[in-house]
Amino acid sequence: MSVSSSGCRECSQPLSSKGTLSAESADRHARYLFAIFQGYQVTEQLCKDGGANPDWKFLHCLPGKPHEVDDEVFYGPRSLVFPEADNRKWTIMSLFDLLLGKRNLHSDKITAVYALDRPLTTQNMRKKPKKTSS
């Protein structure tokens, strides 16, 4: 976890609840982190109690798990989760173009594709999913 009470207080940096796992010990490390942070969840109250700046933002590399972050934060106005995911897509596309160079993606082409794609990704993803009754 990269969120701490001191990180929450500073909040000049966006909050993120993802950690990094090494490939060879991912399972053991994941179990260890889950045990340590069991019951810990990024919430509005946690950041308020930690002294977060009023304009703090939340980042997450997806997929979001309910035990990591509260829906109020994940889908709320502080969340930059979906714009971050959208930006990641364009970064990856640009890297592919740079490394493979087959598509010849100039900025005007990227802007046109982005304008067509953006309403389908960011706005729809931002909507909180409806809960289904079981």
C-alpha positions as YAML, in Angstrom:
chain: A
units: angstrom
residues:
- id: 1
  name: MET
  ca: [0.00, 0.00, 0.00]
- id: 2
  name: SER
  ca: [1.26, 3.43, -0.82]
- id: 3
  name: VAL
  ca: [-1.30, 5.28, 1.29]
- id: 4
  name: SER
  ca: [-0.25, 6.27, 4.76]
- id: 5
  name: SER
  ca: [-1.53, 8.80, 7.24]
- id: 6
  name: SER
  ca: [1.45, 11.04, 6.41]
- id: 7
  name: GLY
  ca: [0.79, 10.68, 2.67]
- id: 8
  name: CYS
  ca: [-2.83, 11.53, 3.32]
- id: 9
  name: ARG
  ca: [-1.85, 14.66, 5.26]
- id: 10
  name: GLU
  ca: [0.51, 15.91, 2.57]
- id: 11
  name: CYS
  ca: [-1.93, 15.25, -0.26]
- id: 12
  name: SER
  ca: [0.03, 17.34, -2.70]
- id: 13
  name: GLN
  ca: [0.38, 13.88, -4.22]
- id: 14
  name: PRO
  ca: [-2.74, 11.95, -5.27]
- id: 15
  name: LEU
  ca: [-3.66, 8.95, -3.14]
- id: 16
  name: SER
  ca: [-3.21, 5.48, -4.57]
- id: 17
  name: SER
  ca: [-4.02, 2.18, -2.91]
- id: 18
  name: LYS
  ca: [-2.04, -0.16, -5.16]
- id: 19
  name: GLY
  ca: [1.23, -1.76, -4.16]
- id: 20
  name: THR
  ca: [3.88, -3.48, -6.25]
- id: 21
  name: LEU
  ca: [4.41, -7.24, -6.07]
- id: 22
  name: SER
  ca: [7.47, -9.11, -7.30]
- id: 23
  name: ALA
  ca: [6.71, -11.89, -9.76]
- id: 24
  name: GLU
  ca: [8.42, -14.71, -7.86]
- id: 25
  name: SER
  ca: [6.79, -14.00, -4.50]
- id: 26
  name: ALA
  ca: [3.52, -12.38, -5.57]
- id: 27
  name: ASP
  ca: [1.22, -14.90, -3.89]
- id: 28
  name: ARG
  ca: [3.07, -14.92, -0.56]
- id: 29
  name: HIS
  ca: [3.48, -11.15, -0.62]
- id: 30
  name: ALA
  ca: [-0.20, -10.61, -1.50]
- id: 31
  name: ARG
  ca: [-1.31, -12.80, 1.43]
- id: 32
  name: TYR
  ca: [1.04, -10.88, 3.72]
- id: 33
  name: LEU
  ca: [-0.27, -7.49, 2.59]
- id: 34
  name: PHE
  ca: [-3.88, -8.64, 2.82]
- id: 35
  name: ALA
  ca: [-3.30, -9.81, 6.42]
- id: 36
  name: ILE
  ca: [-1.57, -6.57, 7.40]
- id: 37
  name: PHE
  ca: [-4.17, -4.29, 5.82]
- id: 38
  name: GLN
  ca: [-7.25, -6.39, 6.57]
- id: 39
  name: GLY
  ca: [-10.04, -4.03, 7.50]
- id: 40
  name: TYR
  ca: [-8.15, -1.03, 6.09]
- id: 41
  name: GLN
  ca: [-10.02, 0.82, 3.36]
- id: 42
  name: VAL
  ca: [-9.51, 4.24, 1.76]
- id: 43
  name: THR
  ca: [-12.55, 6.28, 2.77]
- id: 44
  name: GLU
  ca: [-13.48, 9.95, 2.97]
- id: 45
  name: GLN
  ca: [-13.40, 9.64, 6.76]
- id: 46
  name: LEU
  ca: [-9.89, 8.10, 6.79]
- id: 47
  name: CYS
  ca: [-8.51, 11.02, 4.81]
- id: 48
  name: LYS
  ca: [-10.44, 13.57, 6.83]
- id: 49
  name: ASP
  ca: [-9.16, 12.06, 10.09]
- id: 50
  name: GLY
  ca: [-5.65, 11.94, 8.61]
- id: 51
  name: GLY
  ca: [-5.75, 15.67, 7.91]
- id: 52
  name: ALA
  ca: [-5.98, 15.51, 4.11]
- id: 53
  name: ASN
  ca: [-6.13, 18.72, 2.13]
- id: 54
  name: PRO
  ca: [-9.70, 19.59, 1.13]
- id: 55
  name: ASP
  ca: [-8.86, 19.07, -2.55]
- id: 56
  name: TRP
  ca: [-7.23, 15.61, -2.34]
- id: 57
  name: LYS
  ca: [-7.68, 13.21, -5.26]
- id: 58
  name: PHE
  ca: [-7.69, 9.42, -5.51]
- id: 59
  name: LEU
  ca: [-5.86, 7.27, -8.09]
- id: 60
  name: HIS
  ca: [-6.06, 3.53, -8.65]
- id: 61
  name: CYS
  ca: [-4.58, 1.41, -11.45]
- id: 62
  name: LEU
  ca: [-7.64, -0.90, -11.57]
- id: 63
  name: PRO
  ca: [-9.35, -3.20, -11.03]
- id: 64
  name: GLY
  ca: [-10.76, -1.69, -7.87]
- id: 65
  name: LYS
  ca: [-11.66, -4.06, -5.07]
- id: 66
  name: PRO
  ca: [-14.30, -3.17, -2.46]
- id: 67
  name: HIS
  ca: [-11.91, -4.04, 0.39]
- id: 68
  name: GLU
  ca: [-9.35, -1.47, -0.89]
- id: 69
  name: VAL
  ca: [-11.48, 1.63, -1.41]
- id: 70
  name: ASP
  ca: [-14.98, 2.76, -0.55]
- id: 71
  name: ASP
  ca: [-17.43, 3.29, -3.46]
- id: 72
  name: GLU
  ca: [-17.92, 6.90, -2.29]
- id: 73
  name: VAL
  ca: [-14.24, 7.58, -3.00]
- id: 74
  name: PHE
  ca: [-13.85, 5.29, -6.04]
- id: 75
  name: TYR
  ca: [-16.86, 6.70, -7.94]
- id: 76
  name: GLY
  ca: [-16.92, 10.14, -6.32]
- id: 77
  name: PRO
  ca: [-15.73, 13.55, -7.49]
- id: 78
  name: ARG
  ca: [-12.28, 13.04, -5.91]
- id: 79
  name: SER
  ca: [-11.61, 10.00, -8.08]
- id: 80
  name: LEU
  ca: [-9.27, 10.28, -11.06]
- id: 81
  name: VAL
  ca: [-9.43, 6.52, -11.61]
- id: 82
  name: PHE
  ca: [-11.15, 6.54, -15.00]
- id: 83
  name: PRO
  ca: [-9.31, 9.52, -16.53]
- id: 84
  name: GLU
  ca: [-6.10, 7.78, -15.36]
- id: 85
  name: ALA
  ca: [-7.16, 4.57, -17.14]
- id: 86
  name: ASP
  ca: [-8.06, 6.54, -20.27]
- id: 87
  name: ASN
  ca: [-4.67, 8.28, -20.24]
- id: 88
  name: ARG
  ca: [-2.94, 4.93, -19.77]
- id: 89
  name: LYS
  ca: [-4.55, 3.67, -22.98]
- id: 90
  name: TRP
  ca: [-3.22, 6.65, -24.97]
- id: 91
  name: THR
  ca: [0.22, 6.32, -23.42]
- id: 92
  name: ILE
  ca: [0.38, 2.65, -24.41]
- id: 93
  name: MET
  ca: [-0.84, 3.49, -27.92]
- id: 94
  name: SER
  ca: [1.87, 6.12, -28.27]
- id: 95
  name: LEU
  ca: [4.55, 3.71, -27.06]
- id: 96
  name: PHE
  ca: [3.43, 1.09, -29.56]
- id: 97
  name: ASP
  ca: [3.57, 3.68, -32.33]
- id: 98
  name: LEU
  ca: [7.01, 4.80, -31.22]
- id: 99
  name: LEU
  ca: [8.38, 1.27, -30.95]
- id: 100
  name: LEU
  ca: [6.62, -0.35, -33.89]
- id: 101
  name: GLY
  ca: [6.03, 2.73, -36.05]
- id: 102
  name: LYS
  ca: [3.54, 1.00, -38.36]
- id: 103
  name: ARG
  ca: [0.45, 3.12, -37.85]
- id: 104
  name: ASN
  ca: [2.06, 6.53, -38.35]
- id: 105
  name: LEU
  ca: [-0.09, 8.10, -35.64]
- id: 106
  name: HIS
  ca: [0.28, 11.84, -35.91]
- id: 107
  name: SER
  ca: [-1.28, 14.11, -33.29]
- id: 108
  name: ASP
  ca: [-4.22, 15.06, -35.57]
- id: 109
  name: LYS
  ca: [-5.13, 11.38, -36.03]
- id: 110
  name: ILE
  ca: [-4.83, 10.66, -32.32]
- id: 111
  name: THR
  ca: [-7.01, 13.69, -31.52]
- id: 112
  name: ALA
  ca: [-9.70, 12.48, -33.97]
- id: 113
  name: VAL
  ca: [-9.70, 8.95, -32.54]
- id: 114
  name: TYR
  ca: [-9.67, 10.33, -28.99]
- id: 115
  name: ALA
  ca: [-12.70, 12.55, -29.70]
- id: 116
  name: LEU
  ca: [-14.66, 9.56, -31.01]
- id: 117
  name: ASP
  ca: [-13.59, 7.21, -28.24]
- id: 118
  name: ARG
  ca: [-13.77, 9.47, -25.18]
- id: 119
  name: PRO
  ca: [-17.58, 9.51, -24.75]
- id: 120
  name: LEU
  ca: [-17.57, 5.71, -24.82]
- id: 121
  name: THR
  ca: [-14.92, 5.28, -22.14]
- id: 122
  name: THR
  ca: [-14.57, 7.97, -19.53]
- id: 123
  name: GLN
  ca: [-18.17, 9.10, -19.17]
- id: 124
  name: ASN
  ca: [-19.73, 5.63, -19.17]
- id: 125
  name: MET
  ca: [-17.06, 4.18, -16.90]
- id: 126
  name: ARG
  ca: [-17.63, 6.95, -14.37]
- id: 127
  name: LYS
  ca: [-21.21, 5.85, -13.75]
- id: 128
  name: LYS
  ca: [-21.55, 3.77, -10.65]
- id: 129
  name: PRO
  ca: [-22.77, 0.27, -11.53]
- id: 130
  name: LYS
  ca: [-26.31, -0.56, -10.51]
- id: 131
  name: LYS
  ca: [-26.61, -3.07, -7.71]
- id: 132
  name: THR
  ca: [-28.48, -6.19, -8.70]
- id: 133
  name: SER
  ca: [-30.87, -7.76, -6.26]
- id: 134
  name: SER
  ca: [-30.20, -11.41, -5.48]
...
